């Protein structure tokens, strides 16, 4: 009720209310000043004798308040500057009252007007401060606010609290700080708590979001804190310093991210996907492509499973260095073995698997950028197909318990070299699964991963920051999307559900039109789309034409024959695969084509055997 009443008041009505309050303060302050200055003998002076003075002072007070903009300062902005103006206002009234006292010869002592001015200052400032708090409480109880816990009570945290106090949608609740000297103190009006009480605070105070306001600490330390906060049940955000947000020269720009739910067309599944700690706890795990988007997230999620050892394999020195450093910072003593090398190095892979007594292999190493693989056919096939064959054979020889291949929706009826290479890699793993009882081979297939290297989101962000145009291959193109954390969890679940030869896919909802995504990102950044209807728009969506081998629409399944798994959102496909002889022939011919640098022969190999698998699948379905 009070919230609706406050919201219904117009700006003019609020100013009239402020004028009335200031007008009431003047006579009340005068009466109180008389009582205090005359020690209770003010009954000798009748109110009627002072009435003309009070009326003049009240009228002057209204005029002075308007002139000094006191009645036009909003309650939410009434702080130190408002108090100074109020002091000026009170001083004017005190001096005027003393002058009227001399002219009208009312005989009041000088001290009465000093007290009067002080009372006007105190009473005028007090009613504004009190009314401000009452109004804020009405706003807070009248609408839902995001309750924020701020990690870091330093300068950036205090600046954040000061900024959020003027925001009706966000409520800063408390500070968390590692500094023992600050704990239990009140900083910027909020109590500072120890990190040990974080989970309790989140539950008791119904916290929606934790903001890390510590821009000066090192990246590893920030990663450790962020890792601890991952499972507390609320969002976690990091805030740069306010100075860093401005930087030098031109003010930094940032594209506002598209709503994840709008992009996916479904709910995020991290909370729906079951835990897998029991499968990987105490195990010795090798992750190939550990420095990539999927591989690095697999490593992060594995830490929570408390494995005995994680072996990181990557051919990129920088990528391997970064993930090794991150895991050591947040791994709480986890045994980590970084291996700089490629999966096509057969001797190295065998040695690594045997020496580290590996139980589980998560194979995420692959060349995945479609145009690059299309222009580097032999390198792509060598890494994606022969690398998978080498690592899978080595895992089989070493007696590895589980082998999980990370695949892609582009492997379904492929029209490009990258997709065909991944389909042939699947066929290699399916062949091994059919004749290796000791190792459970499985595959997981999903669509585009948000935020991964080379994905459409970073590309569009970069183009928008440059002012456009945003390039789109075809106005009708659609893609399936999932988050990196969903993709990594799905890979880990595939390992726990695997029985041998399985292809797991995620129910990813409806495919997303990329044109719609481009428009959302442009408008989310505060720009308008320039097209025929709005020629004065900011950024154009430019159609460039489909790239060689690119599809309009991707698929996740070859066969419509689906099996269920222990989770309703994850499906299992039992697909037809090549025989042992056919796979051996395909690998032999492919090796020869790569060794002789015969790209045409290599394309002929993948075309023949991928098409053969599709024909077998079609024959089986009919």
Secondary structure in CASP SS format (residue, H / E / C, confidence):
PFRMAT SS
TARGET T0000
AUTHOR 0000-0000-0000
METHOD secondary structure of the structure
MODEL  1
X C 1.00
X H 1.00
X H 1.00
X H 1.00
X H 1.00
X H 1.00
X H 1.00
X H 1.00
X C 1.00
X C 1.00
X H 1.00
X H 1.00
X H 1.00
X H 1.00
X H 1.00
X H 1.00
X H 1.00
X H 1.00
X H 1.00
X H 1.00
X H 1.00
X H 1.00
X H 1.00
X H 1.00
X H 1.00
X H 1.00
X H 1.00
X H 1.00
X H 1.00
X H 1.00
X H 1.00
X H 1.00
X H 1.00
X H 1.00
X H 1.00
X H 1.00
X H 1.00
X C 1.00
X C 1.00
X C 1.00
X C 1.00
X H 1.00
X H 1.00
X H 1.00
X C 1.00
X C 1.00
X H 1.00
X H 1.00
X H 1.00
X H 1.00
X H 1.00
X H 1.00
X H 1.00
X H 1.00
X H 1.00
X H 1.00
X H 1.00
X H 1.00
X H 1.00
X H 1.00
X H 1.00
X H 1.00
X H 1.00
X H 1.00
X H 1.00
X H 1.00
X H 1.00
X C 1.00
X C 1.00
X H 1.00
X H 1.00
X H 1.00
X C 1.00
X C 1.00
X H 1.00
X H 1.00
X H 1.00
X C 1.00
X C 1.00
X H 1.00
X H 1.00
X H 1.00
X H 1.00
X H 1.00
X H 1.00
X H 1.00
X H 1.00
X H 1.00
X H 1.00
X H 1.00
X H 1.00
X H 1.00
X H 1.00
X H 1.00
X H 1.00
X H 1.00
X H 1.00
X H 1.00
X H 1.00
X H 1.00
X H 1.00
X H 1.00
X H 1.00
X H 1.00
X C 1.00
X C 1.00
X C 1.00
X C 1.00
X C 1.00
X H 1.00
X H 1.00
X H 1.00
X H 1.00
X H 1.00
X H 1.00
X H 1.00
X H 1.00
X H 1.00
X H 1.00
X H 1.00
X H 1.00
X H 1.00
X H 1.00
X H 1.00
X H 1.00
X H 1.00
X H 1.00
X H 1.00
X H 1.00
X H 1.00
X H 1.00
X H 1.00
X H 1.00
X H 1.00
X H 1.00
X H 1.00
X H 1.00
X H 1.00
X H 1.00
X H 1.00
X H 1.00
X H 1.00
X C 1.00
X C 1.00
X C 1.00
X E 1.00
X E 1.00
X E 1.00
X E 1.00
X E 1.00
X E 1.00
X C 1.00
X C 1.00
X C 1.00
X H 1.00
X H 1.00
X H 1.00
X H 1.00
X H 1.00
X H 1.00
X H 1.00
X H 1.00
X H 1.00
X H 1.00
X C 1.00
X C 1.00
X C 1.00
X C 1.00
X C 1.00
X E 1.00
X E 1.00
X E 1.00
X E 1.00
X E 1.00
X E 1.00
X E 1.00
X C 1.00
X C 1.00
X C 1.00
X C 1.00
X C 1.00
X C 1.00
X C 1.00
X C 1.00
X C 1.00
X E 1.00
X E 1.00
X C 1.00
X C 1.00
X E 1.00
X E 1.00
X E 1.00
X E 1.00
X C 1.00
X H 1.00
X H 1.00
X H 1.00
X H 1.00
X H 1.00
X H 1.00
X H 1.00
X H 1.00
X H 1.00
X H 1.00
X C 1.00
X C 1.00
X C 1.00
X C 1.00
X E 1.00
X E 1.00
X E 1.00
X E 1.00
X C 1.00
X C 1.00
X C 1.00
X C 1.00
X C 1.00
X C 1.00
X H 1.00
X H 1.00
X H 1.00
X H 1.00
X H 1.00
X H 1.00
X H 1.00
X H 1.00
X H 1.00
X H 1.00
X C 1.00
X C 1.00
X C 1.00
X C 1.00
X C 1.00
X C 1.00
X E 1.00
X E 1.00
X E 1.00
X E 1.00
X C 1.00
X C 1.00
X C 1.00
X H 1.00
X H 1.00
X H 1.00
X H 1.00
X H 1.00
X C 1.00
X C 1.00
X C 1.00
X C 1.00
X C 1.00
X C 1.00
X C 1.00
X C 1.00
X C 1.00
X C 1.00
X C 1.00
X C 1.00
X C 1.00
X H 1.00
X H 1.00
X H 1.00
X H 1.00
X H 1.00
X C 1.00
X C 1.00
X C 1.00
X C 1.00
X C 1.00
X C 1.00
X C 1.00
X C 1.00
X C 1.00
X C 1.00
X C 1.00
X C 1.00
X H 1.00
X H 1.00
X H 1.00
X H 1.00
X C 1.00
X C 1.00
X C 1.00
X E 1.00
X E 1.00
X E 1.00
X E 1.00
X E 1.00
X C 1.00
X C 1.00
X C 1.00
X C 1.00
X H 1.00
X H 1.00
X H 1.00
X H 1.00
X H 1.00
X H 1.00
X H 1.00
X H 1.00
X H 1.00
X H 1.00
X H 1.00
X H 1.00
X C 1.00
X C 1.00
X C 1.00
X C 1.00
X E 1.00
X E 1.00
X E 1.00
X E 1.00
X E 1.00
X E 1.00
X C 1.00
X C 1.00
X H 1.00
X H 1.00
X H 1.00
X H 1.00
X H 1.00
X H 1.00
X H 1.00
X H 1.00
X H 1.00
X H 1.00
X H 1.00
X H 1.00
X H 1.00
X H 1.00
X C 1.00
X C 1.00
X C 1.00
X C 1.00
X E 1.00
X E 1.00
X E 1.00
X E 1.00
X E 1.00
X E 1.00
X C 1.00
X C 1.00
X C 1.00
X C 1.00
X C 1.00
X H 1.00
X H 1.00
X H 1.00
X H 1.00
X H 1.00
X H 1.00
X H 1.00
X H 1.00
X H 1.00
X H 1.00
X C 1.00
X C 1.00
X C 1.00
X C 1.00
X E 1.00
X E 1.00
X E 1.00
X E 1.00
X C 1.00
X C 1.00
X C 1.00
X C 1.00
X C 1.00
X C 1.00
X H 1.00
X H 1.00
X H 1.00
X H 1.00
X H 1.00
X H 1.00
X C 1.00
X H 1.00
X H 1.00
X H 1.00
X H 1.00
X H 1.00
X H 1.00
X H 1.00
X H 1.00
X H 1.00
X H 1.00
X H 1.00
X H 1.00
X H 1.00
X H 1.00
X H 1.00
X H 1.00
X H 1.00
X H 1.00
X H 1.00
X H 1.00
X H 1.00
X C 1.00
X C 1.00
X C 1.00
X C 1.00
X E 1.00
X E 1.00
X E 1.00
X E 1.00
X E 1.00
X E 1.00
X E 1.00
X H 1.00
X H 1.00
X H 1.00
X C 1.00
X C 1.00
X C 1.00
X C 1.00
X C 1.00
X H 1.00
X H 1.00
X H 1.00
X H 1.00
X H 1.00
X H 1.00
X H 1.00
X H 1.00
X H 1.00
X H 1.00
X H 1.00
X H 1.00
X H 1.00
X H 1.00
X H 1.00
X H 1.00
X H 1.00
X H 1.00
X C 1.00
X C 1.00
X C 1.00
X C 1.00
X C 1.00
X E 1.00
X E 1.00
X E 1.00
X E 1.00
X E 1.00
X E 1.00
X E 1.00
X C 1.00
X E 1.00
X E 1.00
X C 1.00
X C 1.00
X C 1.00
X C 1.00
X C 1.00
X C 1.00
X H 1.00
X H 1.00
X H 1.00
X H 1.00
X H 1.00
X H 1.00
X H 1.00
X H 1.00
X H 1.00
X H 1.00
X C 1.00
X C 1.00
X C 1.00
X C 1.00
X E 1.00
X E 1.00
X E 1.00
X C 1.00
X C 1.00
X C 1.00
X C 1.00
X C 1.00
X E 1.00
X E 1.00
X C 1.00
X E 1.00
X E 1.00
X C 1.00
X H 1.00
X H 1.00
X H 1.00
X H 1.00
X H 1.00
X H 1.00
X H 1.00
X H 1.00
X H 1.00
X H 1.00
X H 1.00
X H 1.00
X H 1.00
X H 1.00
X C 1.00
X C 1.00
X C 1.00
X C 1.00
X E 1.00
X E 1.00
X E 1.00
X E 1.00
X E 1.00
X C 1.00
X C 1.00
X C 1.00
X C 1.00
X C 1.00
X E 1.00
X E 1.00
X H 1.00
X H 1.00
X H 1.00
X H 1.00
X H 1.00
X H 1.00
X H 1.00
X H 1.00
X H 1.00
X H 1.00
X H 1.00
X C 1.00
X C 1.00
X C 1.00
X C 1.00
X E 1.00
X E 1.00
X C 1.00
X C 1.00
X C 1.00
X C 1.00
X C 1.00
X C 1.00
X C 1.00
X C 1.00
X E 1.00
X E 1.00
X E 1.00
X E 1.00
X E 1.00
X C 1.00
X C 1.00
X C 1.00
X C 1.00
X C 1.00
X C 1.00
X C 1.00
X C 1.00
X C 1.00
X C 1.00
X C 1.00
X C 1.00
X C 1.00
X C 1.00
X C 1.00
X C 1.00
X C 1.00
X C 1.00
X E 1.00
X E 1.00
X E 1.00
X C 1.00
X C 1.00
X C 1.00
X C 1.00
X C 1.00
X E 1.00
X E 1.00
X E 1.00
X E 1.00
X C 1.00
X C 1.00
X C 1.00
X C 1.00
X C 1.00
X C 1.00
X H 1.00
X H 1.00
X H 1.00
X H 1.00
X H 1.00
X H 1.00
X H 1.00
X H 1.00
X H 1.00
X H 1.00
X H 1.00
X H 1.00
X H 1.00
X H 1.00
X H 1.00
X H 1.00
X C 1.00
X C 1.00
X C 1.00
X H 1.00
X H 1.00
X H 1.00
X H 1.00
X H 1.00
X H 1.00
X H 1.00
X H 1.00
X H 1.00
X H 1.00
X H 1.00
X H 1.00
X H 1.00
X H 1.00
X H 1.00
X H 1.00
X H 1.00
X H 1.00
X H 1.00
X H 1.00
X H 1.00
X H 1.00
X H 1.00
X C 1.00
END
